[in-house]
Amino acid sequence: MANNNPDSIGETIKTIVYALLIAGVIRTLFFQPFWIPSGSMKSTLLIGDFMFVNKMAYGYSKYSCPFSMCPFSGRIFASEPERGDIIVFKHPTSKVDYIKRLIGLPGDTIQVTNGQLFLNGKEVPMERDGVFTETYAAQGPMKRTPRCSNGPVPLGGGCEKERFIETLPNGVKHAILNITESSGDNTFQYTVPEGNYFFMGDNRDNSVDSRFAQGAGHGVGFVPAELLVGRADRVIFSSAGARMLYFWTWRSDRFFKRLE
């Protein structure tokens, strides 16, 4: 028999409201779920990786709240990100969430010449580290096929990219990929303005990032500090299928994988 007791219904409604409020506080102040939709950060991040972004890492701005509704300007409890951090931020014009690696801090000069990164006039060390290989097939819900340095590749074949290890001035080592010569391999020299940051994807030939001006194919340009959402530290799980909940497509080697 159904229980139509008004007190019972009221308690259920209060429980739901409290649960939603708690979830909202956690998402606003502590951790935001994030799912990787593109291949711009391969091989560090794969399409279908799922993680929680640490929103406490750099403090809070209006963009820390869902729908950018925090009622304050600037940034509170702010702390500086470190070069090499993997960061989720809002695109400066579209306000869509992006995830890239922090390369340039305020005051830095940055230039890419023939695919080689230069920071403050010095060549950033880069050493060859074999080949990154993935299956040439539709990936994720957008069903995009990856770009390959050994193309054309038939469906189901091995799609290859050259892999290098780049060492940033603060000692952070991370993998980058090279596919072919691209427009991002040769840039102007940029000087990062005060209060802004310069980001690049690890999949250098397949990343629209700070090397490209805002408005140029959704180029990112410099990113103001208030647009930083949080730091990505660890993959929780990863799905190789078209849907995150298709558990039979989860990648067993990426559970709680620490990001570098």
N, C-alpha and C positions, 0 to 999 in steps of 0.2 A: 504494500500500500504506500502511495506517495506521501511524503511528509510536507504538508503545506504550512507548517508552523511559521508565522512571520519572523519569530526570533531566530529560527534556524536559517531561513533565507537571508536575513540580515547578517548573520555571522559569516555565511558563505561569501556574501558580497564584500564584507570587510576583509576577509582573508585574501580574496583575489586582489583587492585594492592595495593591501599591504605588500603582497608579493610583487605587484607591478612597481610599487614605489621602491622597494628594496632592489629590484632588478635595475631600475632606472638610476639609482644612486651608484650601484656597482659599475654600470656602464659609463656613467659620467665621470666618476672619480678614480676608478681603479683600472678596469680592463675592458677593452672593446673587442668583440670578435671580428676577425678579418679573414676573408677567403681570397686566395690569389687567382685572378681571372686571366692573367696574361703571362707571357714568357719573358718579360723584360728583365727579370732578375735570375734567370737560369745561369748557372746550375745551382746557385744558392737556394733559390725558391722555385718550385715547380708549379705549373698550373694544377690547381686542386689542393694545394697546401692550405691547411686551416690553422689559425693561431689566435691567441689573445694578445692584443697590443697593450703594453704597459703605459697607461696614461699618466702615471705619477712621475715618470722619468724626467719630464721637462717643465712641469707645472701646467697651469690651465689657462685657456683663453675661451672666448665665446664659442670657438669651434670644438671645444671639448664636450659640449652638450649635444644630444641628438637634435638634428635640424638647426645646429648653430644657434641655440636659444639661450646660452648662458648670459645673464644680464650684466655683463661688464666688458670693458674694452681693455686692450693690452694683454699682459700675461701676469698671473699671480703665482707665487711660490715657484718662480722660474729658476731653472738651472740649465747650464749650457750643455748641449749635446757634444759628443766626442766624434772626431773624424773617424769614419768607418762604421758608425752606427747605421743600422737598417731602420728607416723611419717611415711611418705613415704620416702623410701631410695632405692638406687640402690644396688642390690646384689653385693658383693665384686668381684665375678668372672664372673657371667653371665651378670651383669648389667641390669637384669630385675627388674622392680619396685616391691618392697615389701612394706607391711604396717604392722607395729607391734607397741607394746608399749615399750617406753624407760624405762628400769629397772636399768641398771648400767651405771654410769658416770666414766670418767677416774679416775683410782686409786681405784675404788671399788673392794671388793672381793664379789663373788656371788657363792652360792651353793644351789642346791635343794636336799632335803633329805626326802624321803617318801612323795613327793608332796608338802613339806613345803619349802617356799623360805626363805633363809637366806642372809641378806645383811650386809657386814662388820661384820660378826660374830653374828649378832642379828637376831632373828626370826621375820619375818614380820607378824604382826597380821592378822589373817584370821578367819572370822566368817561365819557360815553357813547362807545361805539366800534362803532357799527353793530349788525349782527345776525349771530349764529352760526346757520348753516343746515346741517342734515343730513337724510339721507333717512329718512322714517318707515318703518322696517322692523325686523324682528327682528335683534338684534345679539348677537354672541358665542354661546358654547355654551348660555347660559341663555335665549337667544332673547327677550330683553326688548325691547319697543319704547320709544323715547324719549318723554319728556314734551315738549309743545310749548306755546308761548305763543299760537300762532295756531290751536289745535285747535278742532274735530276735524279731523284731517288724514287723507286716504285713504292706504292703503299705496302706497308709492312716491312720495308727495308730499313737499314741502319742509317740514320741521319746524323752526320758528324759535324762537330764544331771544334776548332782549335781551342785548347784550354791553357790558360796562363795563371800564375800566382803573382798578384800585385802586392807590394808591401808599402803601405802608406807611411809618412814620416813619423807617426806615433807608434809604429811597429805592428799595426793591424795588418794581418795577411788575409787575403780573400781571393777567390777564384773569379776570373773574368773569361768571357768567351769571345772568339773572333770568327765571323762567318765569311766576310768578304770586305772589299773596300766600300766605304759608305760615306755619306755626307758628314757624319759625326767624327770621322777619322782625322779631319783637319779643320780646326776652328780658329776664330780670333782669340786674342788673349783677353780673358775676362778678369775684372777686379770685383770681388764680392763686396757689395755695399754693407755698411754697418747695419746690424739688425737683420741681415739676410743670410741665406745659405745656398750652396750649390750642390745639386744632386746628380748622380749618374746611375744608370742601371748596370748590373754586372754583365748582362748579355748586350754588349756594347753596340752591336750593329742592329739590334732589334729593340731599342729603347728610345722613346721620346722623353727627353729629360732637360736639364738646365743648359745643355749645349745648344738648344733650340729656343728661339725667342717665343714668348707667349703670343698665341694667335697663329703661329706657323705650324699648322697641323697639330694643334693642341700642345705646342711646345710649352715647356715649364718656365724657363728663365730663372731668375733669382726668386727664392721662396722666403717671404717674411717670417720672422720667428713666431708670430701669433698663429700661423697656419699649421704649425707642428701639432700632430695629434698624439703621437706616442711612439715608443720604441718596440720593435719586434725582436724578441730574444729566442724564441723556441717554437718550432712547429709542434702542434698537438697531435694531429694526424693528417693524412693526405689521401685524397681520392684520385685515382687515374681515370675515373669514369665521368659521364656527363652530369651526374648528380652526386652531391656530397654524401647523401644517405645510402648510396649503393655500397654497402659495407664490403661486398665481395671484390670491389675494385680498390680497396684501401691498400696503400703501399706499406708493407710490414716494416721496412727499414727506416721509416720516417716518424714513427711514434715518438713524441717528446724529443725530437732532434734539435740539438742546440745549434743556433745560427752563428756563423762566423763571417 
